[in-house]
Amino acid sequence: PFTIMTAPRTILVEAANGYIGGAVCRAFSRAGWRVFGLVRRPEAAAALAVTEVIPIISTLPSLAFLEDLYRQAKTIDVIAVCAAPPDFAAYYPPTLEMLQDIAQVSNKHGVKPLVLWTSGSKDYGHTQKDGDADLAPHTEESPIDPIYFLAPRANFSLKVLDHRHLFDAAVLRPTNVFGYSSSILGCAFDFAERAAANGDKTLKVAVSPSSILHLLHVDDCGDAYLALAEHGDRGTVAGECFNLSGRRYETSKSVLQALASEYQLEGGVEFVDSAEGTPGASVTLTALFGYSQWCSSDKVRALTGWTDRRIPFPENMHAYRLAYDGAVKFGDENVARSKSRQAALDSLGGMTAMLPPVGEKAELC
């Protein structure tokens, strides 16, 4: 018997060559979607095409590039916005204009897009540490209280929910993600590598061993975007915020002990009171392990059935280290991008950058 084929669903992934954007592309491609990837550099287009993602070269703030998209697709089911720009105030207006233009064209052809907008779990600020009597996770109902330099991201991300006449939207807040080129977790591998090369016996860090690291493999993160996009009841997704996090949290102690073991540092980890005497520990590393946050993802799990499947970071440290080393060796652009962001954080001058915010606050979701 003949099978009547329906047109494949289509997604446009902004920052498709980025860390989360790449994972979103992989997840949707595996699920049978037609994937368009938005990139800024022509040289990134070929690398994207090799992964069976159709590249579209952005010219934002000009929207001229959309003609290339419309020649290939008049309807877009989902738009995943995955960029992490340094200046959200400058980034948001042209990006919103792009979303509005795409939605107008798609609506004319009978499809109202769903926008999955990426923010981050640090929109909520920090929680108490493991073992504290008043420890509780951040949920989507928690107040928004970001670090001062993340306040623009938290504020502008919520504004995308205000355009239901053109497109549906949800704001996604992943925790720190890992895997492959490792994103910010790369600084932990670099730290341990330097310690081993220097002949050190211990990793010495100025953080609490009870500080919480809630991590998520980037592939599981991409699968969460897919789960929300494919959920049968659009009304339960649109207008909502969703936290994306692993099924359990780690502590700085558990991760750093696994790291010391991986690099054969016999003395393990030494937790000290101040940054003095912590050679090789960058501001980024101290901030990563010192910023405590437990972030619940029960909402997306209950709604869609999504769950994370990859082995937790400290339990598969060797594989994740090898992946990072390979990414460094082969010049993965996400490694260079992550190191650039780490340098920017280091320039802020210390853990004061990661303290509770001062000044601008965000609205509640």
C-alpha positions in Angstrom: 0.0 0.0 0.0 1.0 3.6 -0.6 1.9 5.8 2.3 0.8 9.4 2.1 3.8 11.5 3.1 3.4 14.8 4.9 5.9 17.7 4.6 8.7 17.6 7.1 8.5 20.0 10.0 11.0 22.9 9.7 13.1 24.6 12.3 15.4 27.6 12.0 18.2 27.6 14.6 19.9 30.9 15.3 23.6 30.6 16.2 23.5 27.1 14.7 27.3 26.8 14.9 27.3 27.6 18.6 27.5 25.2 21.5 23.8 24.9 22.4 22.7 25.8 18.8 24.7 22.9 17.5 23.1 20.5 19.9 19.6 21.7 19.0 20.4 21.2 15.3 21.5 17.6 16.0 18.4 16.8 18.1 16.0 18.0 15.5 17.8 16.5 12.5 17.8 13.1 14.2 14.1 13.5 14.8 13.3 14.0 11.1 13.0 17.7 11.0 14.3 19.9 8.2 16.9 22.1 9.9 18.0 25.6 8.7 21.0 27.0 10.6 21.6 30.7 10.9 25.3 31.7 11.0 27.1 35.0 10.6 30.3 34.0 8.8 30.3 32.5 5.3 33.2 30.2 6.3 30.9 28.6 9.0 28.3 27.6 6.3 30.3 24.7 4.9 30.9 23.2 8.3 27.2 23.4 9.0 26.3 21.8 5.7 28.4 18.8 6.4 26.1 18.1 9.4 23.1 18.1 7.1 21.9 21.5 8.3 21.0 24.0 5.6 23.1 27.1 6.2 21.6 30.6 6.0 24.1 33.4 6.3 22.8 36.2 8.5 23.3 39.9 7.7 21.6 41.3 10.8 20.6 44.0 11.5 19.7 43.9 7.8 17.0 41.4 7.0 18.0 40.9 3.4 19.2 37.4 4.2 15.7 36.3 4.8 15.0 36.2 1.1 17.4 33.2 1.0 15.3 31.5 3.6 12.0 32.2 2.0 13.2 30.8 -1.3 13.6 27.5 0.4 10.8 27.6 3.0 7.7 29.7 3.4 6.6 28.2 6.7 8.7 27.7 9.8 7.3 25.6 12.6 10.0 26.4 15.3 12.6 29.1 15.7 15.3 28.3 18.3 17.2 31.4 19.4 20.5 30.2 20.9 22.9 33.1 20.8 24.8 34.4 23.8 25.6 37.9 22.8 27.8 40.2 24.9 25.3 43.1 24.5 21.7 42.0 24.8 20.3 45.5 24.6 21.9 45.9 21.1 21.1 42.3 20.1 17.4 42.1 21.0 15.7 44.7 18.6 17.0 43.3 15.3 16.5 39.7 16.5 12.9 40.5 17.4 12.4 42.2 14.0 13.7 39.0 12.3 11.3 36.9 14.3 8.4 39.1 13.4 9.2 39.0 9.7 9.5 35.2 9.6 6.3 34.9 11.6 4.4 37.2 9.3 5.4 35.2 6.2 4.8 31.8 7.9 1.4 32.9 9.2 0.4 33.9 5.7 1.1 30.3 4.6 -0.8 28.8 7.5 1.8 28.1 10.2 2.3 30.0 13.4 5.8 29.5 14.6 6.9 28.6 18.1 10.0 30.5 19.3 12.2 28.7 21.8 14.3 31.5 23.3 17.5 30.6 25.2 18.3 32.4 28.5 19.9 30.7 31.5 19.4 29.4 35.0 21.5 32.1 36.5 18.6 34.5 35.8 17.5 33.4 39.3 20.7 34.1 41.1 22.2 31.5 43.5 20.8 29.0 46.1 22.2 27.7 49.3 24.8 25.0 49.4 24.4 21.2 49.7 23.6 20.3 53.3 22.2 23.7 54.3 19.0 23.5 56.3 17.2 26.1 54.1 18.4 24.7 50.7 15.7 24.7 48.1 15.8 24.5 44.3 15.1 27.3 41.9 11.8 26.7 40.0 10.1 28.6 37.3 8.2 30.4 40.1 11.3 31.6 41.8 12.0 35.4 41.7 14.3 36.6 39.0 17.4 38.0 40.6 20.4 37.8 38.2 24.0 38.8 38.5 24.2 42.4 37.5 25.8 41.8 34.1 23.2 39.1 33.3 20.2 41.4 34.1 19.8 42.5 30.4 19.6 38.9 29.3 17.0 38.1 31.9 14.9 41.2 31.1 15.0 41.0 27.3 14.4 37.3 27.2 11.0 37.7 28.9 9.9 40.4 26.4 9.8 37.7 23.7 6.6 36.3 25.4 4.7 39.5 24.5 4.0 38.8 20.8 1.4 36.1 20.8 -0.4 37.7 17.9 2.5 36.7 15.7 4.2 33.8 17.3 4.1 31.6 20.3 7.2 31.6 22.5 8.8 29.9 25.5 11.9 31.0 27.4 14.3 28.1 28.2 16.8 28.4 31.1 19.5 25.7 30.9 22.1 25.2 33.7 25.7 25.0 32.8 26.1 22.5 30.0 29.0 20.1 29.2 30.2 17.6 26.6 32.3 17.7 23.4 34.1 21.0 23.5 32.9 21.4 27.1 31.8 25.1 27.1 32.8 26.7 30.4 33.7 23.3 31.9 36.8 23.5 29.7 38.4 25.7 32.3 38.3 22.8 34.8 40.2 20.6 32.4 42.7 23.3 31.7 43.2 23.9 35.4 43.9 20.2 36.1 46.1 19.9 33.0 48.3 22.8 34.3 48.5 21.3 37.8 49.6 18.0 36.4 52.1 19.6 34.0 53.6 21.6 37.0 54.0 18.4 39.0 51.4 19.5 41.6 50.0 16.8 43.8 46.7 18.5 44.6 44.1 20.8 43.1 43.9 23.8 45.4 40.7 25.9 45.1 39.2 28.7 47.1 35.6 27.6 47.1 33.3 25.6 49.4 33.3 21.9 48.9 29.5 22.0 49.3 28.9 24.5 46.5 26.3 23.0 44.1 27.0 22.6 40.4 23.9 21.6 38.5 25.0 20.4 35.1 23.4 19.1 31.9 24.9 17.4 28.9 24.5 19.6 25.8 22.8 16.7 23.9 20.3 16.3 26.6 19.7 20.0 26.4 19.0 19.8 22.7 16.6 16.9 23.3 14.7 19.1 25.7 14.1 21.8 23.0 12.8 19.0 20.8 10.5 17.6 23.5 8.9 21.1 23.9 8.6 21.6 20.1 6.9 18.2 19.6 4.6 18.4 22.6 1.0 17.9 21.4 -0.5 20.8 23.3 1.1 24.1 22.2 -1.0 26.0 24.7 0.9 24.4 27.6 4.2 25.5 26.1 3.5 29.0 24.8 4.0 31.8 27.2 5.9 29.6 29.7 9.5 29.4 31.1 11.2 26.1 31.4 14.3 25.2 33.4 16.6 22.6 31.9 18.9 20.7 34.3 20.3 17.3 35.0 18.4 14.7 37.1 20.7 15.4 40.0 23.2 18.0 41.0 26.9 17.7 41.8 29.0 19.5 44.3 32.3 21.2 43.8 33.8 18.4 45.9 32.5 15.6 43.8 33.5 17.2 40.5 36.9 18.3 41.6 37.7 15.0 43.2 36.9 13.2 40.0 39.0 15.8 38.1 42.0 15.2 40.4 41.6 11.4 39.9 41.4 11.8 36.2 44.7 13.7 36.1 46.3 11.3 38.7 46.9 14.0 41.3 47.5 11.9 44.3 46.7 14.5 46.9 43.2 15.1 45.6 41.6 18.4 46.3 42.5 21.1 48.9 39.8 23.6 49.7 41.3 26.9 51.1 39.8 30.0 52.5 41.1 32.6 50.0 42.4 32.8 46.5 46.0 33.2 47.9 48.0 30.1 47.2 45.7 28.8 44.5 48.0 28.7 41.5 46.3 28.3 38.1 42.8 28.9 39.4 41.3 31.5 37.2 38.4 33.8 38.1 36.2 31.8 35.8 37.1 28.5 37.5 36.5 30.0 41.0 33.2 31.5 39.9 32.1 28.2 38.3 32.8 26.1 41.4 31.9 28.8 43.9 28.5 29.8 42.5 26.0 27.4 44.1 22.8 26.7 42.3 20.2 23.9 42.4 17.7 24.3 39.6 14.7 22.1 39.3 13.6 20.9 35.8 10.5 19.1 37.1 8.2 21.3 35.0 9.5 20.2 31.6 9.8 16.6 32.7 6.2 16.4 33.9 4.9 18.1 30.8 6.8 16.4 28.1 8.3 13.2 29.6 11.8 14.5 28.7 14.7 13.2 30.7 18.4 13.5 30.6 20.2 10.3 29.5 23.9 11.1 29.3 26.2 9.9 32.1 26.8 12.6 34.7 30.0 14.7 34.4 32.1 13.2 37.2 31.1 9.6 36.4 32.3 9.8 32.8 35.2 12.2 33.3 37.6 10.4 31.1 35.4 10.4 28.0 34.5 14.0 28.5 38.2 14.9 28.9 39.2 13.1 25.7 36.4 14.9 23.9 37.6 18.3 25.1 41.3 17.5 24.3 40.2 16.5 20.8 38.2 19.7 20.4 41.3 21.7 21.4 43.6 19.8 19.1 41.4 20.2 16.1 40.6 23.9 16.7 36.9 23.6 17.5 35.6 27.2 17.3 33.4 26.7 20.3 36.6 26.2 22.4 38.0 29.5 21.2 34.6 31.2 21.8 34.4 29.8 25.3 37.9 30.9 26.1 37.1 34.4 24.9 34.1 34.6 27.3 36.2 33.3 30.1 38.8 36.0 29.5 35.9 38.6 29.7 34.8 37.2 33.0 38.3 37.1 34.3 38.6 40.8 33.4 35.7 41.6 35.8 38.2 41.2 38.6 37.2 38.4 40.8 34.3 36.7 42.6 32.6 40.1 43.1 31.3 39.6 39.6 29.3 36.6 40.8 27.8 38.1 44.0 24.1 38.8 44.2 23.0 41.6 41.8 23.1 45.3 42.5 20.8 47.7 40.6 18.8 46.4 37.7 16.3 43.7 38.4 14.2 41.6 36.0 10.5 40.9 36.1 8.9 37.6 37.0 8.1 35.1 34.3 
